[in-house]
């Protein structure tokens, strides 16, 4: 996000950068910034908006689950409150009423 902002503000390409790791108070090694384009950011935000607006969040299980702030609602992690949230396939079926399967 900062790469795109800097490029727009100064009209110069940003080729390299680091990421600030707030937990450790340090930066990462230097990374190429080419993948972080305006188009990619738009796609990332649009994907988030879609998930937020439809309530459809697909889990991506892994080590990060131990840091997740909503794991108690996660059916993959058998969270204590997972039954309070509709499963993705239940939401999908509700959104597909009146359409035929291809």
MARMIBA-669061 format. One record per atom (N, C-alpha, C): residue in one letter; atom name; x, y, z; residue number from 1. Coordinates in nm, 4 decimals. Layout:
BEGIN
> A CA X Y Z NUM
...
REM end
This chain:
BEGIN
> X N 0.0828 -0.1166 0.0000 1
> X CA 0.0000 0.0000 0.0000 1
> X C 0.0890 0.1253 0.0000 1
> X N 0.1930 0.1268 0.0795 2
> X CA 0.2801 0.2426 0.0846 2
> X C 0.3546 0.2605 -0.0471 2
> X N 0.3899 0.1489 -0.1100 3
> X CA 0.4583 0.1568 -0.2393 3
> X C 0.3735 0.2333 -0.3389 3
> X N 0.2473 0.1971 -0.3504 4
> X CA 0.1571 0.2628 -0.4448 4
> X C 0.1404 0.4101 -0.4087 4
> X N 0.1234 0.4389 -0.2802 5
> X CA 0.1096 0.5772 -0.2358 5
> X C 0.2326 0.6606 -0.2661 5
> X N 0.3504 0.6052 -0.2416 6
> X CA 0.4744 0.6779 -0.2705 6
> X C 0.4892 0.7038 -0.4197 6
> X N 0.4560 0.6026 -0.5001 7
> X CA 0.4657 0.6202 -0.6445 7
> X C 0.3691 0.7281 -0.6935 7
> X N 0.2485 0.7299 -0.6387 8
> X CA 0.1518 0.8317 -0.6784 8
> X C 0.1937 0.9704 -0.6303 8
> X N 0.2471 0.9799 -0.5103 9
> X CA 0.2844 1.1095 -0.4530 9
> X C 0.4076 1.1701 -0.5199 9
> X N 0.5049 1.0851 -0.5529 10
> X CA 0.6322 1.1375 -0.6026 10
> X C 0.6586 1.1083 -0.7495 10
> X N 0.5751 1.0238 -0.8106 11
> X CA 0.5929 0.9941 -0.9528 11
> X C 0.7175 0.9137 -0.9841 11
> X N 0.7696 0.8468 -0.8860 12
> X CA 0.8904 0.7650 -0.9038 12
> X C 0.8592 0.6203 -0.8673 12
> X N 0.9132 0.5235 -0.9411 13
> X CA 0.8885 0.3835 -0.9063 13
> X C 0.9599 0.3440 -0.7768 13
> X N 0.8984 0.2568 -0.7032 14
> X CA 0.9575 0.2011 -0.5805 14
> X C 0.9907 0.0555 -0.6096 14
> X N 1.1190 0.0248 -0.6136 15
> X CA 1.1620 -0.1094 -0.6524 15
> X C 1.1822 -0.2037 -0.5335 15
> X N 1.2247 -0.1518 -0.4198 16
> X CA 1.2602 -0.2356 -0.3064 16
> X C 1.2022 -0.1764 -0.1783 16
> X N 1.1795 -0.2603 -0.0796 17
> X CA 1.1305 -0.2117 0.0482 17
> X C 1.1390 -0.3194 0.1548 17
> X N 1.1112 -0.2798 0.2761 18
> X CA 1.1067 -0.3730 0.3881 18
> X C 0.9700 -0.3624 0.4545 18
> X N 0.9381 -0.4579 0.5371 19
> X CA 0.8125 -0.4582 0.6108 19
> X C 0.8435 -0.4366 0.7590 19
> X N 0.7671 -0.3480 0.8212 20
> X CA 0.7836 -0.3203 0.9631 20
> X C 0.7128 -0.4283 1.0421 20
> X N 0.7833 -0.4922 1.1317 21
> X CA 0.7287 -0.5979 1.2152 21
> X C 0.7052 -0.5386 1.3545 21
> X N 0.5820 -0.4940 1.3775 22
> X CA 0.5500 -0.4238 1.5020 22
> X C 0.5755 -0.5100 1.6254 22
> X N 0.5514 -0.6387 1.6143 23
> X CA 0.5697 -0.7267 1.7293 23
> X C 0.7146 -0.7282 1.7772 23
> X N 0.8081 -0.7248 1.6818 24
> X CA 0.9500 -0.7302 1.7193 24
> X C 1.0156 -0.5924 1.7181 24
> X N 0.9493 -0.4924 1.6592 25
> X CA 1.0067 -0.3588 1.6523 25
> X C 1.1218 -0.3484 1.5547 25
> X N 1.1206 -0.4308 1.4514 26
> X CA 1.2287 -0.4273 1.3532 26
> X C 1.1700 -0.4452 1.2129 26
> X N 1.2570 -0.4392 1.1148 27
> X CA 1.2132 -0.4585 0.9769 27
> X C 1.2595 -0.5940 0.9257 27
> X N 1.1953 -0.6350 0.8172 28
> X CA 1.2347 -0.7594 0.7519 28
> X C 1.3538 -0.7325 0.6609 28
> X N 1.3991 -0.8369 0.5930 29
> X CA 1.5001 -0.8163 0.4901 29
> X C 1.4352 -0.7381 0.3749 29
> X N 1.5146 -0.6925 0.2830 30
> X CA 1.4660 -0.6132 0.1698 30
> X C 1.3963 -0.7063 0.0696 30
> X N 1.2782 -0.6620 0.0239 31
> X CA 1.1995 -0.7385 -0.0720 31
> X C 1.1765 -0.6564 -0.1986 31
> X N 1.1641 -0.7234 -0.3143 32
> X CA 1.1234 -0.6510 -0.4349 32
> X C 0.9768 -0.6094 -0.4212 32
> X N 0.9457 -0.4878 -0.4576 33
> X CA 0.8103 -0.4343 -0.4429 33
> X C 0.7273 -0.4460 -0.5710 33
> X N 0.7846 -0.4993 -0.6778 34
> X CA 0.7142 -0.5085 -0.8060 34
> X C 0.5773 -0.5762 -0.7958 34
> X N 0.5595 -0.6815 -0.7137 35
> X CA 0.4282 -0.7466 -0.7086 35
> X C 0.3172 -0.6600 -0.6483 35
> X N 0.3528 -0.5558 -0.5761 36
> X CA 0.2534 -0.4757 -0.5043 36
> X C 0.2088 -0.3568 -0.5894 36
> X N 0.1260 -0.3855 -0.6880 37
> X CA 0.0782 -0.2839 -0.7808 37
> X C -0.0568 -0.2288 -0.7363 37
> X N -0.0961 -0.1193 -0.7965 38
> X CA -0.2277 -0.0609 -0.7704 38
> X C -0.3369 -0.1635 -0.8019 38
> X N -0.3225 -0.2347 -0.9126 39
> X CA -0.4218 -0.3346 -0.9535 39
> X C -0.4322 -0.4472 -0.8505 39
> X N -0.3193 -0.4918 -0.7996 40
> X CA -0.3221 -0.5975 -0.6986 40
> X C -0.3919 -0.5492 -0.5721 40
> X N -0.3605 -0.4269 -0.5280 41
> X CA -0.4256 -0.3753 -0.4080 41
> X C -0.5756 -0.3633 -0.4279 41
> X N -0.6175 -0.3162 -0.5438 42
> X CA -0.7611 -0.3071 -0.5729 42
> X C -0.8251 -0.4450 -0.5652 42
> X N -0.7589 -0.5451 -0.6228 43
> X CA -0.8117 -0.6820 -0.6200 43
> X C -0.8207 -0.7334 -0.4757 43
> X N -0.7153 -0.7109 -0.3972 44
> X CA -0.7141 -0.7563 -0.2578 44
> X C -0.8281 -0.6926 -0.1794 44
> X N -0.8460 -0.5622 -0.1945 45
> X CA -0.9526 -0.4933 -0.1218 45
> X C -1.0904 -0.5359 -0.1708 45
> X N -1.1052 -0.5561 -0.3004 46
> X CA -1.2343 -0.5992 -0.3545 46
> X C -1.2684 -0.7396 -0.3037 46
> X N -1.1679 -0.8266 -0.2939 47
> X CA -1.1895 -0.9611 -0.2399 47
> X C -1.2333 -0.9525 -0.0936 47
> X N -1.1686 -0.8648 -0.0178 48
> X CA -1.2080 -0.8456 0.1215 48
> X C -1.3516 -0.7939 0.1305 48
> X N -1.3840 -0.6934 0.0484 49
> X CA -1.5203 -0.6377 0.0503 49
> X C -1.6241 -0.7453 0.0191 49
> X N -1.5938 -0.8296 -0.0794 50
> X CA -1.6858 -0.9379 -0.1142 50
> X C -1.7068 -1.0305 0.0051 50
> X N -1.5970 -1.0712 0.0678 51
> X CA -1.6069 -1.1603 0.1837 51
> X C -1.6855 -1.0945 0.2960 51
> X N -1.6541 -0.9690 0.3238 52
> X CA -1.7253 -0.8969 0.4293 52
> X C -1.8741 -0.8853 0.3976 52
> X N -1.9071 -0.8455 0.2756 53
> X CA -2.0464 -0.8219 0.2389 53
> X C -2.1291 -0.9497 0.2323 53
> X N -2.0658 -1.0617 0.1958 54
> X CA -2.1381 -1.1888 0.1875 54
> X C -2.1241 -1.2711 0.3148 54
> X N -2.0312 -1.2322 0.4029 55
> X CA -2.0071 -1.3096 0.5240 55
> X C -1.9370 -1.4413 0.4957 55
> X N -1.8730 -1.4512 0.3826 56
> X CA -1.8091 -1.5755 0.3407 56
> X C -1.6581 -1.5658 0.3608 56
> X N -1.6098 -1.6278 0.4673 57
> X CA -1.4677 -1.6303 0.4982 57
> X C -1.4217 -1.7748 0.4983 57
> X N -1.3393 -1.8097 0.4020 58
> X CA -1.2903 -1.9470 0.3935 58
> X C -1.1620 -1.9598 0.4749 58
> X N -1.1546 -2.0578 0.5622 59
> X CA -1.0356 -2.0728 0.6466 59
> X C -0.9142 -2.1164 0.5656 59
> X N -0.8003 -2.0780 0.6140 60
> X CA -0.6729 -2.1159 0.5548 60
> X C -0.5874 -2.1722 0.6680 60
> X N -0.6164 -2.2957 0.7103 61
> X CA -0.5516 -2.3523 0.8290 61
> X C -0.3995 -2.3593 0.8169 61
> X N -0.3361 -2.3367 0.9282 62
> X CA -0.1912 -2.3447 0.9330 62
> X C -0.1415 -2.2943 1.0670 62
> X N -0.0137 -2.2658 1.0739 63
> X CA 0.0483 -2.2200 1.1978 63
> X C -0.0148 -2.0904 1.2480 63
> X N -0.0605 -2.0083 1.1550 64
> X CA -0.1168 -1.8787 1.1943 64
> X C -0.2462 -1.8943 1.2750 64
> X N -0.3084 -2.0100 1.2713 65
> X CA -0.4312 -2.0316 1.3483 65
> X C -0.4103 -2.0033 1.4970 65
> X N -0.2911 -2.0264 1.5464 66
> X CA -0.2661 -2.0033 1.6890 66
> X C -0.2665 -1.8542 1.7235 66
> X N -0.2553 -1.7669 1.6227 67
> X CA -0.2587 -1.6220 1.6451 67
> X C -0.3950 -1.5616 1.6128 67
> X N -0.4824 -1.6393 1.5526 68
> X CA -0.6079 -1.5871 1.4981 68
> X C -0.7017 -1.5394 1.6088 68
> X N -0.7550 -1.4189 1.5909 69
> X CA -0.8426 -1.3620 1.6926 69
> X C -0.9864 -1.4129 1.6837 69
> X N -1.0200 -1.4877 1.5791 70
> X CA -1.1563 -1.5403 1.5664 70
> X C -1.1594 -1.6927 1.5639 70
> X N -1.0526 -1.7559 1.6089 71
> X CA -1.0455 -1.9021 1.6032 71
> X C -1.1548 -1.9696 1.6859 71
> X N -1.2062 -1.9018 1.7875 72
> X CA -1.3129 -1.9639 1.8668 72
> X C -1.4404 -1.9818 1.7845 72
> X N -1.4524 -1.9113 1.6709 73
> X CA -1.5683 -1.9241 1.5828 73
> X C -1.5404 -2.0136 1.4627 73
> X N -1.4221 -2.0685 1.4514 74
> X CA -1.3786 -2.1426 1.3331 74
> X C -1.4183 -2.2896 1.3398 74
> X N -1.4911 -2.3342 1.2385 75
> X CA -1.5309 -2.4754 1.2349 75
> X C -1.4112 -2.5663 1.2070 75
> X N -1.3104 -2.5178 1.1359 76
> X CA -1.1924 -2.5998 1.1067 76
> X C -1.1142 -2.6281 1.2345 76
> X N -1.1083 -2.5287 1.3238 77
> X CA -1.0362 -2.5433 1.4495 77
> X C -1.1243 -2.5971 1.5617 77
> X N -1.2493 -2.6318 1.5290 78
> X CA -1.3460 -2.6784 1.6293 78
> X C -1.3545 -2.5780 1.7442 78
> X N -1.3652 -2.4516 1.7066 79
> X CA -1.3742 -2.3454 1.8061 79
> X C -1.4954 -2.3617 1.8957 79
> X N -1.4837 -2.3131 2.0176 80
> X CA -1.5888 -2.3280 2.1188 80
> X C -1.7210 -2.2656 2.0728 80
> X N -1.7154 -2.1633 1.9866 81
> X CA -1.8365 -2.0950 1.9427 81
> X C -1.8622 -2.1136 1.7933 81
> X N -1.7997 -2.2141 1.7348 82
> X CA -1.8110 -2.2367 1.5900 82
> X C -1.9548 -2.2600 1.5458 82
> X N -2.0367 -2.3172 1.6314 83
> X CA -2.1755 -2.3452 1.5930 83
> X C -2.2609 -2.2190 1.5809 83
> X N -2.2092 -2.1059 1.6254 84
> X CA -2.2841 -1.9804 1.6157 84
> X C -2.2767 -1.9190 1.4759 84
> X N -2.1844 -1.9667 1.3951 85
> X CA -2.1606 -1.9104 1.2621 85
> X C -2.2008 -2.0120 1.1556 85
> X N -2.2812 -1.9716 1.0566 86
> X CA -2.3159 -2.0651 0.9490 86
> X C -2.1907 -2.1109 0.8745 86
> X N -2.1898 -2.2353 0.8342 87
> X CA -2.0782 -2.2892 0.7568 87
> X C -2.0797 -2.2247 0.6182 87
> X N -1.9626 -2.2117 0.5532 88
> X CA -1.9589 -2.1492 0.4202 88
> X C -2.0530 -2.2161 0.3202 88
> X N -2.0623 -2.3479 0.3239 89
> X CA -2.1489 -2.4166 0.2276 89
> X C -2.2965 -2.3887 0.2561 89
> X N -2.3297 -2.3628 0.3807 90
> X CA -2.4679 -2.3265 0.4132 90
> X C -2.5007 -2.1876 0.3588 90
> X N -2.4084 -2.0953 0.3714 91
> X CA -2.4288 -1.9608 0.3180 91
> X C -2.4350 -1.9646 0.1661 91
> X N -2.3489 -2.0434 0.1061 92
> X CA -2.3448 -2.0529 -0.0396 92
> X C -2.4779 -2.1044 -0.0927 92
> X N -2.5310 -2.2074 -0.0292 93
> X CA -2.6591 -2.2624 -0.0738 93
> X C -2.7681 -2.1564 -0.0653 93
> X N -2.7671 -2.0772 0.0395 94
> X CA -2.8684 -1.9726 0.0559 94
> X C -2.8557 -1.8661 -0.0507 94
> X N -2.7331 -1.8361 -0.0927 95
> X CA -2.7117 -1.7337 -0.1949 95
> X C -2.7386 -1.7864 -0.3349 95
> X N -2.7492 -1.9172 -0.3520 96
> X CA -2.7660 -1.9759 -0.4829 96
> X C -2.9095 -2.0148 -0.5156 96
> X N -3.0035 -1.9856 -0.4248 97
> X CA -3.1420 -2.0225 -0.4497 97
> X C -3.1876 -1.9590 -0.5801 97
> X N -3.2570 -2.0382 -0.6598 98
> X CA -3.3092 -1.9893 -0.7857 98
> X C -3.2117 -2.0001 -0.9005 98
> X N -3.0908 -2.0508 -0.8732 99
> X CA -2.9946 -2.0721 -0.9809 99
> X C -2.9765 -2.2203 -1.0003 99
> X N -2.9383 -2.2588 -1.1184 100
> X CA -2.9171 -2.4008 -1.1446 100
> X C -2.7695 -2.4302 -1.1483 100
> X N -2.7341 -2.5503 -1.1089 101
> X CA -2.5950 -2.5914 -1.1102 101
> X C -2.5521 -2.6214 -1.2532 101
> X N -2.4316 -2.5847 -1.2873 102
> X CA -2.3805 -2.6095 -1.4236 102
> X C -2.3189 -2.7456 -1.4308 102
REM end
